[in-house]
Amino acid sequence: MTQAYGTGLTAAWQNDMIRKTEVNNLVAFINTFLSYLLVAAIITALAGVAIFIGIKLRKNKNKQLESE
């Protein structure tokens, strides 16, 4: 079996560790991306609710001003 120079580790083991590191990096990236996507969705939903409430309150105020 071939060994990497000075490490005592086999080349197959090193390649396996590199693949695992690459997969871990990909999983971490996807996790971070989905986390930011969830935060963006929450902020968007809150903004939508705030706009809806603001429009509703303004329409009610306009009705009250017209009736006076």
Residue, then its C-alpha position, 0 to 999 in steps of 0.5 A: m500500500t502506498q503511503a503519503y510521505g512523512t505522514g504514515l497515512t495511506a493515499a486512499w485514507q487521505n482521499d477519503m478524508i478530502r471527500k468527507t471534508e468537501v461534503n461537510n463544506l457543501v452541507a455547511f454551505i447549504n445549511t447556511f444558505l437555507s438559514y439566510l433564506l428562512v430569515a429573508a422569508i420571515i422578514t418578507a412575511l412581517a413586512g407584508v403583514a405590516i403593509f396590510i395592517g397599515i393599508k387597513l388602518r388608513k382606509n378605516k381612518n379615511k372612512q372616519l374622516e369622510s363621515e365627519 
